[in-house]
Amino acid sequence: MSANVSAVSVPTRMLWTGRIMSALPVLLILFASSIKLAKTASAVEGTIKTGYPASLVVPVGIIELTCVVFYVIPATSVLGAILLTGLLGGATATLVRVGDPSIPLPIITGMLVWGGLFFRDPRIRALIPLRRDP
């Protein structure tokens, strides 16, 4: 990628749209991570309900927290988005496997992760250009 793309400033509206879109999945995953790290009854019960052992509650919470930290730091936000995509893909697969009706939640969350990054980061817009027909 050229150095010019990283030097491009982001219009204020676009930047704030991206920040708001990014804040939604960050807050959702931070909440999920915090209840897992606290080993609340609902987190343990939900983990067991999806077929995973209760011993994985805290490690999954740490993984979620790590992915979010990478995502919110501008220098590592693309890596964070990639990691969150893997995390949310696994969550989607798990929900499909157990027949949970909340399947759209991790899919929409992933869309917000990449949509927010698209608006915040000109490098992503350069990789994924939206084109209009003349």
N, C-alpha and C positions, 0 to 999 in steps of 0.2 A: 504494500500500500504506500502511496506517495506521502511525503511529509506535508503536502498541501492540505490533505483531508483533515489531519489532526489540528491544523491551524485555523480551520474554518470555525467561526463563531456560530452558536446556535441561537436562532431567534427566540426572544423571551417567551412568547406564547408556546412555542414548541417545547422549550426547555421545561416550562412549568407543567405542560400536559404530560411530558415524560416523567417528571418527578411524581406527579399525582398517580399516574398509572403504575409506576414502580412502587410507590408507597403501599398500595393495596396488597400486593402479594407479600411484600416485606413484613407488613404488620400481621398478616394471616399466618405466615410461616414462623414468625417470631412467637406468636401466641402458641402455636402448635408445639414449637420447640420448648417453650417455657413450661408448659404443662407436662411434657415428657421429662424434662430435667428435674421437675419437682416430684415426679412419679405419682401424679394424682391418680385417684381411683379410675377416673374416666379414661385417662391415657393408657393405663395398664389394661383395663377392660377392652378398650378399642383395639389394642395391639393383639390381645388374645383372640378377640372376635375375628380378626383378619387372618388368623392362623399362624401368627408369629409368637415366639416365646416371650414372656414378660421380661426376661433378662435383656431383651433388645430395646426396651423403652428408652433408657438413657443414651445408649450409643446412637440410636436414630435421632434423638433430640440434639446430640452434639453434631451429627452430620448436617441436620437442618440449619442449625445455628452457623456452622462453618460456611455453608453455601450462601446464606444470607450476608454474612460478613464480606465474603468475596464479591458479592453482587453490589453492595452499597459503596464499596471503595472504587472510585472512578478508574484507577489504574488496573484493577482486576475485575471490572464489571462484566466483561465479555466471558471470562472464565467462570464467574459466578452464575451468569445466565446459562451457560452450558451445564454446569453442575446442577442447577435448579431444574433444568430440563430433564436430566437423568432422574433426579429425585421425584419429580412430578410424574414422569413416565412410569416409574416403579409404583407410585401411589395409584395411578390409573389402572395399571395391570392388576394390582392387588384388589381394587374395588370391583373390577370386572370379574375376577376369579371368584370372589365371595358373593357376587350379585348385589352389591350395595347400590342403592339408588342415587347416591351422591357422585356418580361417575363424572358429571360435567365439571365439578368443582376444581380438580387438579388441571383439567384441560384449560378452563378459562383462566386459572391462575398462571399457567404457562404462557398463554397468549398475552396476558398483562405484563409478564416479565419481559418478553421480547418486544412487545409494543412500547412499553416504557423506555426500554433501551434504544429502540429505533428513534424515538423522538428526542432522547437526551444525547445520543452519540452520533456525530456525523460519519464516523467510520462505518457504523452499521448501515446507515442510509446509503453510503457508497457501495456497500456489498449487496444490498437489497434495494435497488432503485425501483420506485413506483413510477411507472410511465403512463402518460396520457396519450391517447391517439390524437393526431392533429385534426 
